[in-house]
């Protein structure tokens, strides 16, 4: 299993994003106090390399990122953060709640993570400690940023129905056969009522990227979000002839405060994305992953700790 240059070579704990309740703070932490509910940005960069100094800390070659080999993730009873070098005065301890049900109360047992305070963002009272599915959240974010018309393309009728209920202006059901791309691009442009200005490929396969490049107008942009295939064969030359820009996006950079504000203000509501909840016993964890892998009407599966 791999994602770009990151290869899983041995069993590891998964889980990128997490949230929780502050238990202890270091002496130099001024913006948080014990009891605050926080969302954790799950990557710790070196802050010394050229990329960090340029502000592109998400690309730091020394990044320690939850659930990116060899660093274990946050879907665990305890995350000791043993491989991270941290100054104790600038860090805090958080009761780790990966996918919680709690709002302002505590949890039955402590799931501790030690994390830099600068990467812990306080949640307003109106915001829960939950998150949503990538492709649907991309749609919601596009709407929040003012996109006038949004069309969702997928191979699954259930997911398309959810997208339409959550505000998509149009939906297009496509196949997995790359030979169908030309006629499907025609349908996408028909539903969009024009060629597409910006495409977000949230899957990252030959077929999806080929469709995105083909449907985007001259001078438009394609953003590759998903990373399904490590290598692809796609029509770059026709896209280049139309000056279509291909943009990569990896991890996150300075996004937490804005995301939290979108949730607080109600511009984005992720609660409808949560379709299933499970406890955290071994049996329930296995059932949860089976449910998630099964598709159907499953969008976001949550664990209650």
N, C-alpha and C positions, 0 to 999 in steps of 0.2 A: 504494500500500500504506500502510495506517495502522493504528495502535492507539490508540484514544481520540484525544487531541489531538496525538499524535506521528505525523508524516507523513514517509515516505521520499521524498525529492525527487531523489535521485541515488544511484548505486551506493555501497554501503557494506559494510564487513566485519561479519559477524554474530558472535554468540557472547557471551552474558552471563557465566555462571559460568566460572571457570577455577581452576586450582590449579598448584602448582609447587614449586620448591626455592629457598630463600633463598640469594642469592649475596653480597649486601652489605647492611649495615644502617647507618642514620644514628647519630650519636653519642648521641641520646636514646632510642634503641630498647633496651628492657631485657628484654622478654619473648621475644625471638626471637634466634637466632644463625645465622650462615651454615651451610647444610646442613639446616636445618629444612624439613620438608615442610609446606606451608601451603595452605589454601583461601582464596581472595580473595572478599570481598564486593564486587561489581563497581560499586557506586555511591559517588560522592564528593559529599557535600552541603556546604552552605556553613557550617553550624554557627552561623549568625548570625541567620537569620530566625526569625519566631515559631514556625513549625512545627518547626524544629530545636530550639528552646529548649523546646518542649512535649514533646520526645522523639519526635516523628513525623517523623524525618529522612528517611524514605523518600518523603515527599511534598514535599520541598524544591523550590521552583520553580527553584532554581539547580543542581539535581542534574546531575552529569556521570556518566552511566550507560553502561556498555559496551553497544554495539549498540542505542542509542537515539538517533535522529537529533538533532544532527549528529555524535555521538560514535561512532567506529568500535568494533567489538567485538574479542574476544580470539582469534578463530579465525584467527590470523595468525602468520607467522614472527617478527614483531617488533612490539611495541606501545609506541610511544615516549611515549604519554601527553602529547603536546605541548600539549594545550589545558588541562591541569590546572595550577593554581598550587599548588605543594607546598613545604613547608619541608624542606630536604634532611636536617636532623638527625632528622626524625620519619618519614622514609620508608625504604624498602628496595628493593633490586632482587631480582626473582624470575626464575628460569628458568621461563618460562611454558610450562605443559603443559596444553593445553585439555582433551583427552580422552586421557590417557596410559595406557600399559601399565606404566610403571615403578612400582616399589614404593619401594625405598630407594636405588637407584642413580641415576646421572645420566642425561642424554640425549645423543644424538650431537652435536647442535648447540644453541646457546643461543637461546632465544626469550625476549627480555627484556621485562619490564614493570616500571615504577616505580610504586609504590603506597603509600598511607599505611599505616603499620605497624598502626594501630588497626583496620584493616579486613582484616588478615591473621591467620588463625586456625590455630594449630599443630595438625597432625593426629597422633593417636596412632599408634604403630607398627602397630596392628592395622587401621587404616583406610586404604583405598586412595584414590587421587585421582580417583574416579569418581562419577557421579551417575545418577539414574534418571528415568523418565518421570513427568510431572506427576500424571496421574490415578491411577496405581498408587501413587506415593509418598504421595499424599493418603490413599488407603486405608490404607497402612501406618502413616502418622502417626496416623490416627484410632484404629487398633488400639493403637498404642503409648500413646496418651493414655487408653485404657480404654474405647473404644466397645464395647458388649456385642454389637451385631449390625450388620453392614455388608452392604448390598446394592449391587451395581454394575449400572448400566444402560448399555447401549451398543448400537450398530447392527451391531457386528462380532463374529461368533462366536469368532474367534481371540483377540481381546482379552478377551472374556468368559471363555474357557477359561483364559487366563493368570491373570486375576483370581481365578478359583476355585482354581486351583492355589496361589496365593499367600495364600489364606486368606479370601477373601470368603465370607460365610455364605450368600449367595444371589446369583443373577444373573438379569437380565431383558433379553431381546433386544427392542429396539424398532425402529420404522420411522423414516423421515425425514418422514413425512406428519403434519402437525400435527393433522389430523382424527382421528388414532388416539390422541390424548392421553388422553381419558376412560377408554377400556378399558385402556390401558397403565398409568394411575395405579392402577386397580383391581388389576392384576396386581402392580405394585410393592408396594402395601399388603398384598396377600395373601402375597407372599414375605417381606416385612418382618414380617408378623404384626401390623401396626399401621400407623397413619400415621407418617410419618418425623419424627423430632425435629429433625434437622439435615441439610440437603441441600447438597452441594458441586457446583456446576455447573462442570465443568472444560473445557467447550467454549465456552459463551457464545453460543448461537444462540437464535432465537425459540422453536424447538421444545424445546430443552433447558431453557431458563429457564421456559417455560410448564409443562413437566412438573414441574420442581422446585417451583415455587410451588403447583401443584395437589396434589402428593403430600405436602406438609409439613403437619403438624398445626397446629391453632390454638395460637398462642403459640410456634411453632417458629421456626427460622431457616433462611434460604437464603443461602449464601455464593457470590458470583459470582467464580470463579477465572479461567476462560477468558474471552477477549475476542474471540470470533469475529466478532460483528456489532458495528458501531459504534453502531447504533440498533436497538431492538427494539420490537415490539408484543406486550405480555404482559398477562395478567389481574391487574393490580395491585389493582383495587378489591375483587375477591373475597378476595385475599390480605390486604389491609388490614382487611377486615371480620373476618378471623380473627386479626388482629394478628400476622401473619407478618413478622418482621424480615428485611430484605434488607441484607446486609453486603458491602461491597466490600473487596477486598484487592489491593494493588499493591506490587510489588517485595517487599522484606523489611525487617524491623525487629527487631534483637536476636535473630535466629534461629540464627545460625551456631553458637555454642557448644552450644546444645541439640541441634541436628541432629548435630553431630559426636559428642556423647555418646551419642545414640541408636545411631549406627553403631558406636561403640567397644564399647558394652555388648551389642550384638547384638539390641537391641529392634527394629531395622530392618535388614534385609539387602537391599541393592539389587543385589547381584551377579546374581541370577536375571533381572534386567531387561535385562541386556546380551546381545543376541542376535547382533550382528554387529560385527566389527572390520575396520578398513581402515588402510592406510598413509596418508601425507600427500602423495603425488604428485598432480599435477593429474588424472591418469586415475583414481586411486583415490578422490579427493575427489568427482569427478563420479559415480562408481559408487556411492559411499556415499549421496549425496543421492538418487539414483534409487532405491536400495534403501529408504531411509527413506520416500520419497513413495509407493512401491509398496504399502505396507501389508502385508497377508498376516500372516506370523508375526513381522514386524519390530516390535520394541518400542524398544530403545535401540541406536543405532549409535554406535560409538566410533572415534576416530582414535588410532592409536599413533604417537607422534612419536619 
